[in-house]
């Protein structure tokens, strides 16, 4: 499955803008895909205002996030993969979404073995249909 992160970023961005707030993108500036203005990086991170008034040509794609903006009066093209994003929050309320830094490319449901479906069937009564039930496997 594809990563859900770009889909969530697009949805949270739209929600923040629809509520007349300012979306701030928190980025891991040390991520290999991050092309950001180095003079504004603090502790390996940068917070970028990506409101429609602050950026031009914002594209939150499945593989890359791109836009142009002015930093200190100088135009710059900014880009990063969605995996470089730490979070997307409203400046005014801090509502939004943060992502775990150690997210190993968002585990898919197929590889998540914390849950299993127990049909209640054994080999002996495989012919009898039974009601499925979820149980947590530790």
Secondary structure, 3 states (H helix, E strand, C coil): CCCCHHHHHHHHHHHHHHCCCCEEEEEECCCCCCECCHHHCECCEEEEECCCCCEEEEEECCCCEEEEEEECCEEEEEEECHHHEEEEEECCCCCEEECCCCCCCCCCCCCCCCEEEECCCCCCCCCCCCCCEEEECC
